[in-house]
């Protein structure tokens, strides 16, 4: 086995078994701040502060071959022979071994905030408090209760003609083989060698508050950039000649509307957040969810009591302030151009300055 840790400067260090190079930290990471790490069976992965994902070690099943299109990564998890990553837009991407469907992330699911990878399965928490688990469940590690499962996608109605075509094709095709899911079994990449006993992989998700700040921080950053762009155009408009003024105003209004629409969407998404879990982890054949009330949910293999909570053991669960929840984070990062302008003070009959009633913004969704 091997271990990977981050020091106080965000530098990555790995130690232990290095037969496959899983502890040979790439030179690209030597002086780069790392924000998320994962240690798989025989490979390691790290995400830099710039959102770059690097994996090293055993690559026999493609678990270290990061797709070129996978950028702006925020979180990573590593299983035995597969890797999963969550990007800044909340999408979950998995690559490597897919023998048990552990990389088959449903396309209709989005807004993931945490992920863990077991031996041959993947578990992830969604923004709305639901949990998705895919891959092998031979030990029950993916047998989640119905109230935690995400909604199934809407299936379009199939006409009788289409139904007949599909039925004929199924009869003429090869018989579908049942999925093999042998308890305790793992991928054997070299059948000539003696079976290797797989150690439990402890891939613990980072703190929930940091995940939320990471996800919504990207929203605030993008709106802040747009805010700066609008301010720049306003400055240019003030310096332009009269015949260019109307063109500049038109550009500013368009940007105002885009900014307001994007912020409405962000606020609508933030309102859907459900503070149900604070973290998750996955072993070889079991998984665990830490609820916001401090209770654990265990699933899977309990042959060594790894799913049996010792009596008297009470986990410490941090209390998240309302300002650190998605709605609060957005409210604190709202661009100034979306706030009602402060009205100037006007003198009253008595000579004292009186502020007029606040005025609503003149822009928003068309």
C-alpha positions in Angstrom: 0.0 0.0 0.0 1.0 3.7 -0.2 -0.1 7.0 1.3 -0.3 10.5 -0.2 -0.5 13.7 2.0 -0.4 17.5 1.5 1.8 19.7 3.7 0.8 23.1 5.0 2.1 24.7 1.7 -0.1 22.5 -0.4 2.8 20.4 -1.6 2.2 16.7 -2.4 4.2 13.9 -0.7 3.6 10.1 -1.3 5.4 7.3 0.4 5.1 3.5 0.7 5.0 0.9 -2.1 6.4 2.4 -5.2 6.7 -0.6 -7.5 4.4 1.1 -10.1 5.7 4.6 -9.5 2.6 5.6 -7.4 4.9 7.5 -5.0 7.0 9.1 -7.7 5.5 12.6 -7.6 5.8 14.2 -11.1 8.2 17.2 -11.5 5.2 19.3 -12.6 3.9 19.0 -9.0 7.1 19.7 -7.2 6.5 23.4 -6.8 2.8 23.6 -7.5 0.0 24.0 -4.9 -2.3 21.0 -4.8 -5.9 21.2 -3.7 -7.2 17.7 -4.0 -5.5 14.3 -3.9 -6.4 10.6 -4.1 -4.5 7.3 -3.6 -5.8 4.3 -5.5 -4.7 0.7 -5.4 -1.5 1.3 -7.4 -1.8 4.8 -8.7 -2.1 8.4 -7.3 -3.8 11.5 -8.5 -3.6 15.2 -7.7 -5.5 18.4 -8.7 -3.5 21.7 -8.8 -4.9 25.1 -7.8 -5.2 25.8 -11.6 -7.6 22.9 -12.0 -5.1 20.5 -13.7 -5.5 16.8 -12.9 -2.3 14.6 -13.0 -2.2 10.9 -12.3 0.8 8.6 -11.9 1.6 5.0 -11.2 0.0 1.9 -12.7 -1.8 2.8 -15.9 -2.7 -0.8 -17.1 -6.4 0.1 -17.4 -6.0 3.7 -18.4 -6.6 5.0 -14.9 -3.8 7.5 -15.3 -4.7 8.6 -18.8 -6.5 11.9 -18.1 -8.7 12.9 -21.1 -7.4 16.1 -22.7 -10.9 17.6 -22.5 -10.9 17.2 -18.7 -10.0 20.6 -17.4 -10.9 22.9 -14.5 -11.0 20.0 -12.1 -11.8 20.6 -8.4 -12.0 17.1 -6.8 -10.6 13.7 -7.5 -11.1 10.1 -6.3 -9.2 6.9 -7.2 -10.3 3.3 -7.1 -8.4 0.2 -7.8 -8.2 0.7 -11.6 -10.4 3.8 -12.3 -10.3 7.5 -11.5 -13.1 10.0 -11.1 -13.0 13.8 -11.0 -15.5 16.6 -10.4 -15.1 19.8 -12.5 -15.9 23.4 -11.5 -19.3 23.1 -13.4 -20.3 20.2 -11.1 -19.9 17.5 -13.8 -18.5 14.0 -12.8 -16.1 12.3 -15.1 -14.7 8.8 -14.7 -12.1 6.9 -16.7 -10.1 3.7 -16.5 -11.5 0.3 -15.9 -15.2 0.1 -16.4 -15.7 -3.7 -16.1 -18.5 -3.2 -13.6 -19.9 0.1 -14.9 -18.1 2.2 -12.3 -17.4 4.8 -14.9 -20.9 5.0 -16.3 -22.1 8.3 -14.9 -25.7 8.9 -15.9 -25.7 11.8 -18.4 -28.8 13.4 -16.9 -27.1 14.0 -13.5 -25.2 17.1 -12.7 -24.1 19.4 -9.9 -22.0 16.9 -8.0 -20.2 18.2 -4.9 -18.3 15.1 -3.6 -17.0 11.8 -4.9 -15.4 8.6 -3.5 -14.1 5.5 -5.4 -14.0 2.0 -4.1 -12.5 -1.1 -5.6 -14.9 -1.3 -8.5 -17.6 1.1 -7.7 -18.1 4.9 -7.5 -20.2 6.9 -5.1 -21.0 10.7 -5.4 -23.1 13.3 -3.6 -25.2 15.6 -5.6 -26.1 19.2 -4.8 -29.7 18.4 -3.9 -28.7 15.9 -1.3 -29.2 12.8 -3.4 -26.5 10.1 -3.8 -25.5 8.2 -7.0 -23.6 4.9 -6.8 -22.5 3.0 -9.8 -20.5 -0.2 -10.4 -20.3 -3.4 -8.5 -22.7 -3.9 -5.6 -21.8 -7.6 -4.8 -21.4 -6.7 -1.1 -24.3 -4.2 -1.1 -21.9 -1.1 -1.2 -24.3 0.6 -3.6 -27.6 -0.6 -2.1 -28.8 2.9 -1.2 -32.3 3.5 0.2 -34.8 4.9 -2.3 -35.1 8.3 -0.7 -31.4 9.0 -1.4 -31.4 8.0 -5.0 -31.6 10.7 -7.8 -34.6 10.9 -9.9 -34.6 8.7 -13.0 -34.5 10.5 -16.4 -37.7 10.9 -18.3 -38.0 8.2 -21.0 -39.8 9.3 -24.1 -42.8 7.2 -25.2 -42.0 4.6 -27.9 -44.5 4.1 -30.7 -45.7 0.6 -31.6 -43.7 0.6 -34.8 -40.5 1.5 -33.0 -41.3 -1.0 -30.3 -41.6 -3.8 -32.9 -38.3 -2.9 -34.5 -36.5 -3.0 -31.1 -38.2 -6.3 -30.2 -37.1 -7.9 -33.5 -33.6 -6.7 -33.1 -33.4 -8.2 -29.6 -34.6 -11.6 -30.8 -32.1 -11.7 -33.6 -29.2 -10.4 -31.6 -27.0 -12.3 -29.2 -28.4 -13.3 -25.8 -27.6 -10.7 -23.1 -25.2 -12.1 -20.6 -25.9 -11.5 -16.9 -23.5 -9.1 -15.1 -20.9 -11.0 -13.1 -20.5 -9.6 -9.7 -18.6 -12.1 -7.6 -18.2 -11.0 -3.9 -14.6 -10.3 -3.1 -13.5 -10.5 -6.7 -11.4 -7.7 -8.3 -9.9 -7.0 -11.7 -7.0 -9.4 -12.5 -4.7 -7.6 -15.0 -2.2 -10.4 -15.1 -3.8 -13.9 -14.8 -0.4 -15.6 -14.6 0.5 -14.0 -11.3 -0.8 -15.0 -7.9 -4.0 -13.2 -6.9 -3.2 -9.9 -5.0 -5.0 -9.1 -1.8 -6.3 -5.6 -2.3 -6.0 -3.2 0.6 -8.9 -1.0 1.5 -8.7 2.3 -0.3 -9.6 5.2 2.0 -10.6 8.1 -0.2 -12.2 10.7 2.0 -13.9 13.7 0.5 -12.7 17.1 1.5 -14.7 19.3 4.0 -18.2 20.2 2.7 -17.8 23.9 3.3 -14.6 24.0 1.2 -16.4 22.1 -1.6 -19.3 24.6 -1.6 -16.9 27.5 -1.5 -15.0 26.0 -4.4 -18.1 25.4 -6.5 -19.7 28.7 -5.9 -16.4 30.5 -5.9 -16.2 29.8 -9.6 -19.6 31.4 -10.1 -18.6 34.5 -8.2 -15.3 34.7 -10.1 -17.1 34.6 -13.5 -19.6 37.2 -12.5 -16.9 39.4 -11.0 -15.1 39.2 -14.3 -18.2 40.3 -16.1 -18.7 43.1 -13.6 -15.2 44.4 -14.3 -15.9 44.2 -18.1 -19.0 46.3 -17.7 -17.2 48.8 -15.6 -14.5 49.0 -18.2 -17.0 49.7 -21.0 -18.7 52.4 -18.9 -15.4 54.1 -18.5 -14.7 53.9 -22.2 -18.2 55.2 -22.9 -17.6 58.3 -20.8 -14.5 59.1 -22.8 -16.1 58.5 -26.2 -17.6 61.1 -28.4 -21.3 61.8 -28.6 -22.0 59.8 -31.8 -20.5 56.6 -30.2 -22.4 57.0 -26.9 -25.6 55.2 -28.0 -23.5 52.2 -29.3 -21.7 52.0 -26.0 -24.9 52.2 -24.0 -26.3 49.3 -26.1 -23.3 47.2 -25.3 -23.6 48.0 -21.6 -27.3 47.1 -21.5 -26.6 43.7 -23.2 -23.9 42.9 -20.6 -26.2 44.1 -17.8 -28.9 41.7 -19.0 -26.5 38.8 -19.3 -25.1 39.4 -15.9 -28.5 39.6 -14.3 -29.7 36.5 -16.1 -26.7 34.5 -15.0 -27.1 35.6 -11.4 -30.7 34.6 -11.4 -29.7 31.1 -12.6 -27.1 30.9 -9.9 -29.5 31.9 -7.2 -32.1 29.4 -8.4 -29.5 26.7 -8.2 -28.3 27.8 -4.8 -31.9 27.5 -3.5 -31.9 23.8 -4.5 -29.0 22.9 -2.2 -29.9 20.4 0.6 -27.6 20.3 3.6 -27.9 16.5 4.1 -24.3 15.2 4.1 -20.9 16.5 5.2 -18.7 13.8 3.6 -18.3 10.3 2.2 -15.7 7.6 1.9 -15.3 4.3 0.2 -13.3 1.2 1.0 -12.8 -1.8 -1.3 -16.2 -3.2 -0.8 -18.0 -0.8 1.5 -19.0 2.8 1.6 -19.9 5.4 4.3 -21.9 8.7 4.3 -21.6 11.2 7.1 -24.9 13.0 7.6 -25.2 16.7 8.7 -26.8 15.5 12.0 -23.6 13.5 12.8 -25.0 10.0 12.0 -23.2 7.6 9.7 -24.8 5.5 7.0 -22.8 2.4 6.1 -23.3 0.1 3.1 -21.5 -3.0 1.9 -19.2 -5.6 3.3 -19.2 -5.8 7.1 -17.2 -9.1 7.5 -14.6 -7.3 9.7 -17.1 -4.9 11.4 -16.0 -2.1 9.1 -19.7 -1.0 8.8 -20.4 -1.4 12.5 -20.0 1.8 14.5 -18.3 1.3 17.9 -20.6 2.1 20.8 -20.0 5.5 22.4 -18.1 6.9 19.3 -19.6 10.2 18.3 -18.3 12.0 15.2 -17.5 15.7 15.3 -19.6 17.5 12.7 -18.9 21.2 12.0 -21.7 23.6 12.0 -22.0 25.6 8.8 -23.0 29.2 9.1 -25.8 30.4 6.8 -23.3 32.8 5.2 -21.2 29.8 4.1 -24.1 28.0 2.5 -24.7 28.5 -1.3 -27.3 31.2 -0.9 -25.2 33.1 1.6 -22.1 32.8 -0.5 -23.8 34.2 -3.5 -25.3 37.0 -1.6 -21.9 38.1 -0.3 -20.4 37.9 -3.8 -23.1 39.7 -5.7 -21.6 42.2 -8.2 -22.2 45.8 -7.4 -23.8 46.4 -10.7 -26.6 44.1 -9.7 -27.4 46.0 -6.5 -29.8 49.0 -6.5 -27.8 52.2 -6.8 -27.6 54.4 -3.7 -29.7 57.5 -4.3 -28.0 60.8 -3.7 -29.1 62.9 -0.7 -31.3 65.9 -1.5 -31.9 68.9 0.7 -35.2 69.2 2.5 -37.2 72.4 3.2 -35.5 72.5 6.6 -32.1 72.5 5.0 -31.3 68.9 6.2 -30.3 66.3 3.6 -33.0 63.7 3.0 -32.4 60.5 1.0 -35.1 59.7 -1.5 -36.7 56.2 -1.4 -34.5 53.4 -3.0 -35.0 52.7 -6.7 -35.1 49.2 -8.3 -32.5 48.3 -10.9 -33.5 49.0 -14.5 -32.1 45.8 -15.9 -32.7 42.1 -15.6 -34.1 39.3 -17.7 -35.8 40.6 -20.8 
